[in-house]
């Protein structure tokens, strides 16, 4: 009979347990960040399961990278939106100043 493949949720927990010595070597203030990072793949369990990788860490790392990429692009978009708003405000202020000066 064939073997039962563990769910990726279980694989993720096993991988996290394997990294416990690394986590414990971190400064106490960094351990929560490490735990939060390892929680990210839970958002992408279906994608991780469907990737069928020989090395379980690969989809875990990819999901963390993908999540950070998405966050980074959102932040860049927000910065651009704020820059545009600031430039627009500067132009209106400059135009009002020019109008008052003439």
C-alpha positions in Angstrom: 0.0 0.0 0.0 1.1 3.6 -0.6 2.3 5.8 2.2 0.2 8.6 3.5 1.8 12.0 2.8 1.5 14.4 5.8 -0.4 17.6 5.3 1.7 20.6 4.6 0.4 22.1 7.9 2.1 19.1 9.7 5.2 19.4 7.5 5.4 23.1 8.4 5.3 22.3 12.1 8.0 19.7 11.7 10.2 22.1 9.8 9.6 24.7 12.5 10.6 22.2 15.2 13.8 21.5 13.2 14.7 25.2 13.3 14.1 25.5 17.1 17.8 25.4 17.9 18.3 28.4 15.6 15.3 30.2 17.1 16.6 29.6 20.6 20.0 31.0 19.7 18.4 34.2 18.6 18.1 37.1 21.0 14.9 37.0 23.0 13.7 40.1 21.3 14.1 38.5 17.9 12.3 35.2 18.7 8.8 36.7 18.2 9.9 38.0 14.7 11.1 34.5 13.9 7.8 33.0 15.0 5.9 35.6 13.0 8.0 34.8 9.9 7.4 31.1 10.3 3.6 31.8 10.5 3.6 33.4 7.0 3.5 30.1 5.1 0.1 29.3 6.8 -1.3 32.0 4.5 -0.2 30.0 1.5 -0.8 26.4 2.6 -2.6 25.4 -0.6 0.2 26.8 -2.8 2.8 25.1 -0.6 0.9 21.8 -0.8 0.5 21.9 -4.5 4.1 22.8 -5.2 5.1 19.2 -4.3 8.7 20.0 -3.5 11.2 17.4 -2.4 12.7 19.8 0.1 9.8 21.1 2.4 11.8 24.2 3.2 11.7 25.5 -0.4 7.9 26.3 -0.5 8.2 27.7 3.0 11.0 30.1 2.0 9.2 30.9 -1.3 5.9 31.8 0.6 7.9 34.0 3.0 9.7 35.7 0.1 6.4 36.1 -1.9 4.6 37.6 1.1 7.4 40.1 1.7 7.5 40.9 -2.0 3.8 41.7 -1.9 4.2 43.9 1.2 7.2 45.7 -0.4 5.3 46.5 -3.6 2.3 47.8 -1.5 4.7 50.0 0.5 6.3 51.3 -2.7 2.8 52.1 -4.1 1.9 53.9 -0.9 5.1 55.9 -1.0 4.5 56.9 -4.6 0.9 57.9 -3.7 2.2 60.1 -0.8 4.9 61.6 -3.0 2.3 62.5 -5.6 0.0 64.0 -3.0 2.9 66.1 -1.5 4.0 67.3 -5.0 0.5 68.2 -5.9 0.2 70.2 -2.6 3.5 71.9 -3.3 2.3 72.9 -6.8 -0.9 74.3 -5.5 0.9 76.2 -2.8 3.4 77.6 -5.4 0.5 78.5 -7.7 -1.3 80.4 -4.9 1.9 82.2 -4.0 2.5 83.2 -7.6 -1.1 84.5 -8.0 -0.8 86.6 -4.8 2.5 88.0 -5.9 1.2 89.4 -9.2 
